[in-house]
Amino acid sequence: MKKTLLVMSVIVLIVFVGFAATPIKIGVVGPFEQEAGTWIRYGALYATEAINEAGGILGRPIELLFEDDGVSAEKLKSAIAKLVLRDKVDFLLGGYSSGSVLGAMNDLPRYKKIWLGTGAASPDVIKIIEDDYDNYKYYFRVGTLDSTKQAVSIGNFIAYDLAPRFELTKVGIITLDWTYSRDIAETAAAICEEAGLEIVFRSYFSEGTTDFAPIFTRAVQAGAQIIIDAIVTDDGIQFVKQWFDVKPNFAIVGAVGPALKPEFYDQTNGKAVYETSAYPNGGPANLTSKTMDFYKTFEERYGIAPGFAAFSTHDALYVLKGALEKVGNTTDTEAIIKALEETDFPGGDNNTTTTTPIKFTKYHDLEFGGDYAQGILFQWQLNDGVPEWIAVYPQQFKTGDWQKPEWVEF
């Protein structure tokens, strides 16, 4: 670990060469002992290196200072205190766990530091800003997509794409019995019901479940044609493997966390084929002109694929750059907040700045739908014997068509 941190420091030092101006100090927080923290760290380094090599921001280099949050509200509060009070950072970046971020936001009225958030999917994060804008306006959710919006993408895909195309009428739920997972599944199901589909089956299983076959049998007996799943833990690996082995007469669409990584195909022994999950405003699809190059270069440079927090962390620095260049050489926090609120990087080839579509709502959430933030539905497919991860929804970001599992009849 010490060697890794030393390497990171060297990277940041190298990109300072040639600058005489005072650096812009950015405090980066995240669970750096975990995979999500690695995404945040590398996303920040990737963007910082590129920005500094291109001349920095208004001639000033970015300097990154990292503090681990330990996936704890108290540790995150302590990390932010160190960065603000001891290191005198200009801005904050990162954060992953909703619980930690919600707890640490209590200190924003005291510090008055702009915080570009890269995780924390709870709708409560934005609700705090909505309820007390003047005290909490410093927080901007650059990522991730909030859990409700992820569910909307899943529900819309089933109700308004798959259902009319395949004349589907019955939907079921099989999901992890966690509040987060239940909320996603039930929100998606509600959209399906509003569209005239019938919810015929519900099953909430405990973490650590190893035998899903009896649940699959009951779902088939109930007549479910599509199952909405929301499994953020590694239970999703066993779930998908058994679904492929048992081959029940339904497709699965939802949010299986492990499925959003390239190694999932091997983790399931090649049984991931036909699994479909929503990726929160990111992934290997042509969201903007930069997305695919970022994905490939990140993987080559760091040896891992960028998770969703890598996209949002990278993009947060470009969002900040745009705002600072708009206001000029000023330290006026109010002016910078107003400039951030005017951020407008839509999806499509004309966006050459960020890897994902970004625009903020009145209360600093990501603008959802249309040319802006989306839950991108990806399906694992086997095409000509080659496993591929294909974006199948929404239409403007598709890289291929959704495939019905070969054993499913509907």
Wavefront OBJ file of the C-alpha trace (Angstrom):
o trace
v 0.000 0.000 0.000
v 2.808 2.410 0.896
v 4.422 1.699 -2.457
v 1.124 2.431 -4.216
v 0.711 5.746 -2.425
v 4.277 6.699 -3.297
v 3.618 5.980 -6.974
v 0.469 8.109 -6.842
v 2.400 11.009 -5.309
v 5.046 10.758 -8.024
v 2.387 10.875 -10.731
v 0.896 14.066 -9.339
v 4.356 15.590 -8.865
v 5.329 14.838 -12.450
v 2.345 16.660 -13.918
v 3.288 19.780 -11.928
v 6.459 20.266 -13.948
v 6.459 23.592 -15.797
v 4.017 25.371 -13.470
v 4.945 28.414 -11.416
v 1.410 29.322 -10.351
v -0.112 28.290 -7.021
v -1.864 24.938 -7.426
v -5.584 24.402 -6.957
v -5.722 22.025 -4.005
v -8.458 19.417 -4.173
v -9.177 17.079 -1.283
v -10.282 13.657 -2.486
v -12.216 11.383 -0.121
v -13.245 7.782 -0.600
v -12.909 4.201 0.665
v -9.419 3.751 -0.769
v -8.951 0.271 0.677
v -11.928 -0.890 -1.411
v -12.595 -1.229 -5.113
v -14.847 1.835 -5.198
v -12.066 3.910 -3.684
v -9.699 2.700 -6.378
v -12.149 3.927 -9.011
v -12.271 7.350 -7.330
v -8.493 7.572 -6.966
v -7.708 6.597 -10.541
v -10.536 8.703 -11.985
v -9.082 11.748 -10.227
v -5.525 10.988 -11.329
v -6.565 10.365 -14.935
v -8.310 13.733 -15.251
v -5.668 15.627 -13.284
v -2.853 14.383 -15.465
v -4.705 15.353 -18.647
v -5.752 18.789 -17.372
v -2.298 19.643 -16.032
v -0.568 18.498 -19.220
v -2.880 20.829 -21.153
v -1.934 23.828 -19.016
v -4.041 23.350 -15.905
v -6.973 25.583 -14.996
v -6.317 29.234 -15.804
v -2.622 28.393 -15.747
v -2.790 26.727 -12.315
v -2.085 23.017 -11.825
v -4.388 20.711 -9.870
v -2.923 19.174 -6.725
v -4.730 16.160 -5.260
v -4.692 15.279 -1.567
v -6.239 11.915 -0.625
v -7.930 10.969 2.663
v -9.569 7.605 3.298
v -13.143 7.739 4.629
v -13.256 4.184 5.976
v -16.896 3.873 4.768
v -17.897 5.641 7.984
v -19.623 8.975 8.533
v -17.333 9.809 11.452
v -14.182 8.917 9.502
v -15.389 10.889 6.509
v -16.096 13.897 8.743
v -12.595 13.577 10.177
v -11.041 13.245 6.711
v -12.812 16.366 5.493
v -11.799 18.281 8.623
v -8.145 17.424 7.971
v -8.353 18.463 4.352
v -10.140 21.744 5.054
v -8.506 22.844 8.304
v -5.010 21.381 8.043
v -4.361 21.132 4.310
v -6.415 24.191 3.328
v -7.885 22.576 0.225
v -9.877 24.718 -2.185
v -12.451 22.072 -3.098
v -13.657 18.625 -2.031
v -14.147 15.676 -4.375
v -15.444 12.144 -3.905
v -17.498 10.291 -1.336
v -19.146 6.941 -1.991
v -21.394 5.586 0.770
v -24.736 7.357 1.139
v -24.676 6.996 4.913
v -21.192 8.481 5.181
v -21.933 11.375 2.855
v -25.221 12.206 4.575
v -23.438 12.360 7.922
v -20.543 14.459 6.626
v -22.814 16.962 4.885
v -23.718 18.333 8.308
v -20.379 20.176 8.329
v -20.897 21.972 5.012
v -22.504 25.082 6.551
v -19.401 25.506 8.728
v -16.720 24.871 6.084
v -18.516 26.392 3.099
v -16.404 24.282 0.738
v -17.762 23.165 -2.629
v -18.006 19.363 -2.666
v -18.315 17.525 -5.975
v -19.873 14.184 -5.021
v -19.098 11.013 -6.953
v -21.239 8.394 -5.159
v -24.046 8.422 -2.572
v -27.095 7.303 -4.548
v -29.634 8.041 -1.799
v -32.334 10.565 -2.775
v -31.924 11.982 0.749
v -28.641 13.618 -0.307
v -30.465 15.987 -2.637
v -33.432 16.323 -0.276
v -31.088 17.977 2.256
v -30.166 20.642 -0.315
v -33.799 21.105 -1.333
v -34.866 21.600 2.288
v -32.075 24.050 3.150
v -30.414 25.353 0.014
v -28.509 28.204 1.637
v -26.638 25.913 4.018
v -26.108 22.909 1.737
v -25.737 24.439 -1.741
v -22.034 23.515 -1.659
v -22.729 19.880 -2.598
v -23.165 18.831 -6.247
v -23.962 15.259 -7.244
v -21.809 14.635 -10.317
v -22.430 10.944 -9.729
v -23.890 8.501 -9.223
v -27.423 8.422 -10.581
v -29.771 8.297 -7.621
v -31.312 4.909 -6.894
v -34.815 6.043 -7.857
v -33.641 7.166 -11.285
v -31.829 3.854 -11.817
v -35.145 2.128 -11.143
v -36.960 4.424 -13.583
v -34.562 3.372 -16.357
v -35.202 -0.303 -15.591
v -38.968 0.175 -15.445
v -39.080 2.200 -18.662
v -37.020 -0.395 -20.522
v -39.355 -3.210 -19.517
v -42.625 -1.307 -19.855
v -42.002 0.733 -22.992
v -39.430 -1.290 -24.924
v -39.579 -4.996 -24.108
v -43.296 -5.269 -23.279
v -44.658 -3.870 -26.543
v -41.975 -5.602 -28.602
v -42.628 -9.060 -27.156
v -46.262 -8.558 -26.066
v -45.416 -9.108 -22.399
v -48.105 -8.842 -19.739
v -46.672 -10.299 -16.509
v -43.710 -9.218 -14.414
v -42.197 -10.546 -11.192
v -39.635 -9.447 -8.589
v -36.775 -11.480 -7.149
v -34.441 -9.247 -5.192
v -32.102 -9.002 -2.247
v -33.948 -8.129 0.948
v -32.150 -4.826 1.481
v -33.962 -1.492 1.552
v -31.887 -0.166 -1.347
v -32.612 -3.223 -3.502
v -36.306 -3.375 -2.603
v -36.717 0.312 -3.449
v -35.200 -0.167 -6.897
v -37.309 -3.254 -7.651
v -40.567 -1.796 -6.383
v -40.087 1.532 -8.174
v -39.427 -0.284 -11.461
v -42.437 -2.537 -10.826
v -44.670 0.487 -10.204
v -43.753 1.867 -13.629
v -44.629 -1.480 -15.180
v -48.002 -1.469 -13.409
v -48.725 2.057 -14.622
v -48.073 0.819 -18.156
v -50.652 -1.945 -17.730
v -48.382 -4.862 -16.806
v -49.355 -7.168 -13.941
v -46.970 -7.871 -11.066
v -47.607 -11.561 -10.430
v -44.733 -12.563 -8.141
v -42.558 -11.104 -5.381
v -39.667 -12.760 -3.536
v -37.113 -11.053 -1.288
v -34.183 -13.285 -0.352
v -31.575 -12.980 2.391
v -27.923 -12.203 1.752
v -25.994 -15.468 1.485
v -28.789 -17.413 -0.239
v -27.266 -20.232 -2.301
v -30.280 -22.051 -3.774
v -32.571 -19.976 -5.946
v -34.177 -22.884 -7.828
v -37.305 -23.058 -5.610
v -37.841 -19.309 -6.065
v -37.468 -19.666 -9.824
v -40.044 -22.476 -9.843
v -42.615 -20.380 -7.994
v -42.010 -17.418 -10.321
v -42.640 -19.607 -13.367
v -45.779 -21.017 -11.769
v -47.010 -17.465 -11.219
v -46.560 -16.772 -14.924
v -43.811 -14.140 -14.719
v -42.247 -13.411 -18.110
v -39.695 -10.858 -16.898
v -38.100 -10.804 -13.457
v -36.887 -7.520 -11.973
v -33.786 -8.167 -9.867
v -31.768 -5.792 -7.690
v -28.747 -7.489 -6.132
v -25.848 -5.252 -5.158
v -23.862 -7.971 -3.366
v -21.896 -10.935 -4.743
v -25.072 -12.987 -4.307
v -25.764 -11.796 -7.839
v -23.082 -14.149 -9.175
v -24.763 -17.272 -7.805
v -28.194 -15.939 -8.770
v -27.251 -15.500 -12.425
v -25.357 -18.814 -12.614
v -28.377 -20.716 -11.309
v -30.764 -18.835 -13.577
v -28.680 -19.956 -16.553
v -28.424 -23.558 -15.279
v -32.105 -23.954 -14.373
v -33.284 -22.042 -17.454
v -36.656 -20.937 -16.087
v -39.087 -19.472 -18.587
v -38.400 -15.812 -17.837
v -35.780 -13.173 -18.648
v -34.024 -11.159 -15.932
v -33.610 -7.386 -16.056
v -32.550 -5.095 -13.241
v -29.494 -4.117 -11.247
v -27.007 -6.871 -10.449
v -23.984 -5.049 -9.064
v -21.294 -7.630 -9.916
v -22.582 -7.770 -13.511
v -21.293 -4.243 -14.131
v -17.670 -5.409 -14.329
v -15.819 -7.247 -17.129
v -14.805 -10.122 -14.834
v -18.459 -11.054 -14.277
v -18.498 -13.310 -17.336
v -15.643 -15.390 -15.930
v -17.040 -15.248 -12.380
v -20.190 -16.952 -13.679
v -18.193 -19.472 -15.741
v -19.648 -17.980 -18.904
v -23.223 -18.180 -17.603
v -23.779 -14.429 -17.613
v -25.163 -14.594 -21.162
v -28.513 -12.760 -21.498
v -28.252 -11.093 -18.058
v -29.298 -7.422 -18.267
v -28.481 -4.697 -15.710
v -28.605 -0.909 -15.466
v -25.328 1.024 -15.262
v -25.744 4.427 -13.557
v -24.780 7.045 -16.156
v -21.633 5.375 -17.418
v -20.182 2.251 -18.958
v -18.706 1.239 -22.315
v -21.147 2.969 -24.650
v -21.046 6.106 -26.775
v -22.514 8.435 -24.156
v -20.220 11.221 -25.366
v -17.304 11.394 -27.776
v -14.913 10.663 -24.872
v -16.600 7.697 -23.183
v -15.160 4.744 -25.076
v -11.637 6.151 -25.247
v -11.725 6.841 -21.505
v -12.948 3.322 -20.773
v -10.272 1.639 -22.879
v -7.383 3.901 -21.841
v -8.291 3.667 -18.143
v -8.270 -0.137 -18.354
v -4.920 -0.179 -20.167
v -3.330 2.335 -17.800
v -4.495 0.958 -14.459
v -5.200 -2.706 -15.201
v -8.853 -2.519 -14.135
v -12.013 -1.342 -15.840
v -13.445 1.970 -14.628
v -16.422 1.529 -12.305
v -19.155 4.144 -12.223
v -17.345 6.254 -9.611
v -14.357 6.555 -11.956
v -16.545 8.222 -14.586
v -18.077 10.696 -12.142
v -14.751 11.525 -10.457
v -13.036 12.153 -13.783
v -15.915 14.280 -15.006
v -16.163 16.272 -11.778
v -12.753 17.793 -12.408
v -13.774 18.876 -15.904
v -17.016 20.311 -14.538
v -14.974 22.288 -12.009
v -12.556 23.400 -14.718
v -15.413 24.732 -16.823
v -16.897 26.662 -13.919
v -13.579 28.194 -12.851
v -12.741 29.260 -16.377
v -16.146 30.905 -16.626
v -15.700 33.034 -13.482
v -11.996 33.783 -13.983
v -9.453 34.256 -11.236
v -11.789 34.590 -8.291
v -12.159 32.814 -4.982
v -15.789 33.909 -4.639
v -17.567 30.691 -3.667
v -20.995 32.090 -4.571
v -19.837 32.926 -8.082
v -18.334 29.459 -8.543
v -21.553 27.807 -7.324
v -23.566 29.803 -9.856
v -21.158 28.789 -12.618
v -21.416 25.140 -11.601
v -25.201 25.411 -11.683
v -24.926 26.461 -15.343
v -22.982 23.300 -16.292
v -24.362 21.809 -19.488
v -22.627 18.818 -21.063
v -25.256 16.775 -22.937
v -24.770 13.297 -24.300
v -23.693 12.758 -27.886
v -20.681 13.300 -30.094
v -20.657 17.080 -29.614
v -19.639 16.642 -25.981
v -15.851 16.479 -26.087
v -15.350 17.424 -22.419
v -16.924 14.827 -20.122
v -17.348 11.062 -20.429
v -20.983 11.176 -19.311
v -23.872 13.611 -19.848
v -23.968 16.181 -17.026
v -26.379 18.962 -16.194
v -27.593 19.910 -12.726
v -31.106 20.398 -11.434
v -32.055 23.351 -9.233
v -30.899 21.410 -6.185
v -27.719 19.993 -7.692
v -28.867 16.517 -8.681
v -28.092 15.149 -12.135
v -30.655 16.120 -14.759
v -32.299 12.829 -15.744
v -33.570 11.660 -19.114
v -33.337 12.739 -22.731
v -29.804 13.774 -23.632
v -28.685 13.808 -20.014
v -28.045 11.260 -17.248
v -29.523 7.820 -17.766
v -29.379 4.330 -16.397
v -27.795 2.529 -19.347
v -29.074 -1.043 -19.709
v -26.300 -3.474 -20.650
v -26.782 -7.108 -21.623
v -24.163 -9.829 -21.621
v -24.210 -11.544 -25.017
v -22.230 -14.230 -26.813
v -21.760 -13.123 -30.418
v -19.827 -15.463 -32.725
v -18.456 -17.187 -29.650
v -17.127 -13.930 -28.164
v -18.584 -12.577 -24.890
v -19.672 -8.951 -25.258
v -21.251 -6.387 -22.989
v -23.812 -4.575 -25.128
v -25.675 -1.346 -24.357
v -29.297 -2.061 -25.303
v -31.171 0.972 -23.860
v -31.884 3.885 -24.198
v -32.052 4.200 -27.952
v -29.577 7.078 -28.314
v -26.814 5.183 -26.500
v -27.384 1.666 -27.846
v -24.527 -0.425 -29.214
v -26.760 -3.398 -30.088
v -30.178 -5.015 -29.683
v -31.450 -6.887 -26.624
v -31.503 -10.649 -27.115
v -34.227 -12.874 -25.689
v -32.728 -15.853 -23.810
v -32.771 -18.768 -26.226
v -34.723 -21.020 -23.829
v -37.408 -18.441 -22.978
v -40.743 -18.551 -24.801
v -42.916 -15.449 -24.860
l 1 2 3 4 5 6 7 8 9 10 11 12 13 14 15 16 17 18 19 20 21 22 23 24 25 26 27 28 29 30 31 32 33 34 35 36 37 38 39 40 41 42 43 44 45 46 47 48 49 50 51 52 53 54 55 56 57 58 59 60 61 62 63 64 65 66 67 68 69 70 71 72 73 74 75 76 77 78 79 80 81 82 83 84 85 86 87 88 89 90 91 92 93 94 95 96 97 98 99 100 101 102 103 104 105 106 107 108 109 110 111 112 113 114 115 116 117 118 119 120 121 122 123 124 125 126 127 128 129 130 131 132 133 134 135 136 137 138 139 140 141 142 143 144 145 146 147 148 149 150 151 152 153 154 155 156 157 158 159 160 161 162 163 164 165 166 167 168 169 170 171 172 173 174 175 176 177 178 179 180 181 182 183 184 185 186 187 188 189 190 191 192 193 194 195 196 197 198 199 200 201 202 203 204 205 206 207 208 209 210 211 212 213 214 215 216 217 218 219 220 221 222 223 224 225 226 227 228 229 230 231 232 233 234 235 236 237 238 239 240 241 242 243 244 245 246 247 248 249 250 251 252 253 254 255 256 257 258 259 260 261 262 263 264 265 266 267 268 269 270 271 272 273 274 275 276 277 278 279 280 281 282 283 284 285 286 287 288 289 290 291 292 293 294 295 296 297 298 299 300 301 302 303 304 305 306 307 308 309 310 311 312 313 314 315 316 317 318 319 320 321 322 323 324 325 326 327 328 329 330 331 332 333 334 335 336 337 338 339 340 341 342 343 344 345 346 347 348 349 350 351 352 353 354 355 356 357 358 359 360 361 362 363 364 365 366 367 368 369 370 371 372 373 374 375 376 377 378 379 380 381 382 383 384 385 386 387 388 389 390 391 392 393 394 395 396 397 398 399 400 401 402 403 404 405 406 407 408 409 410
